[in-house]
Amino acid sequence: MRRASEKWEKPIAVIAEIFARYHVFRYMEECFGIFHVEGDEAVLHDVEKYLTKKESGTGVAGIDE
């Protein structure tokens, strides 16, 4: 969440709401086997791809506060 907040220039509270709305925490839990050995940038990249798919191609920029 910290890295997403920095990169997307949104407050942590907004990132938390986005993550909750799109079930990012569940996704990260399911992928823990891979995520726990990757760095922050790699995990954020994966989360961005996940959100892009969830948003049907509009991407992270299409997620309103």
C-alpha positions as CSV (number, residue, x, y, z in Angstrom):
1,M,0.0,0.0,0.0
2,R,2.8,2.4,0.8
3,R,4.5,1.9,-2.6
4,A,1.1,2.3,-4.4
5,S,0.4,5.5,-2.5
6,E,3.7,6.9,-3.5
7,K,3.5,5.9,-7.1
8,W,-0.1,6.7,-7.7
9,E,0.1,9.9,-5.6
10,K,-3.0,9.0,-3.5
11,P,-3.3,8.9,0.3
12,I,-3.1,5.6,2.0
13,A,-6.8,5.8,2.9
14,V,-7.7,5.9,-0.8
15,I,-5.3,3.0,-1.6
16,A,-6.9,1.0,1.2
17,E,-10.4,1.6,-0.2
18,I,-9.3,0.7,-3.7
19,F,-7.6,-2.5,-2.4
20,A,-10.7,-3.4,-0.5
21,R,-13.1,-2.7,-3.3
22,Y,-11.1,-4.8,-5.8
23,H,-10.1,-7.6,-3.3
24,V,-6.4,-6.9,-3.7
25,F,-5.7,-8.2,-0.2
26,R,-7.2,-11.5,-1.0
27,Y,-5.3,-11.6,-4.3
28,M,-2.1,-10.9,-2.5
29,E,-2.8,-13.6,0.1
30,E,-3.4,-16.1,-2.7
31,C,-0.1,-15.2,-4.3
32,F,1.9,-15.0,-1.1
33,G,4.1,-18.0,-2.2
34,I,5.5,-15.8,-5.0
35,F,5.1,-12.3,-3.5
36,H,7.0,-12.9,-0.3
37,V,10.3,-13.4,-2.3
38,E,9.7,-10.5,-4.7
39,G,10.5,-6.8,-4.1
40,D,8.0,-4.0,-3.6
41,E,8.2,-2.9,-7.3
42,A,7.5,-6.4,-8.6
43,V,4.6,-6.9,-6.3
44,L,3.2,-3.5,-7.2
45,H,3.5,-4.3,-10.9
46,D,1.6,-7.5,-10.4
47,V,-1.1,-5.6,-8.4
48,E,-1.4,-3.0,-11.2
49,K,-1.9,-5.8,-13.8
50,Y,-4.5,-7.3,-11.5
51,L,-6.4,-4.0,-11.2
52,T,-6.2,-3.4,-14.9
53,K,-7.9,-6.7,-15.5
54,K,-10.5,-5.9,-12.8
55,E,-11.2,-2.6,-14.4
56,S,-11.8,-4.2,-17.8
57,G,-8.9,-2.4,-19.4
58,T,-9.3,1.1,-17.9
59,G,-6.3,0.6,-15.7
60,V,-5.3,2.1,-12.4
61,A,-5.8,5.7,-13.8
62,G,-9.5,4.8,-14.3
63,I,-10.1,4.1,-10.6
64,D,-11.6,7.2,-9.0
65,E,-11.2,8.3,-5.5
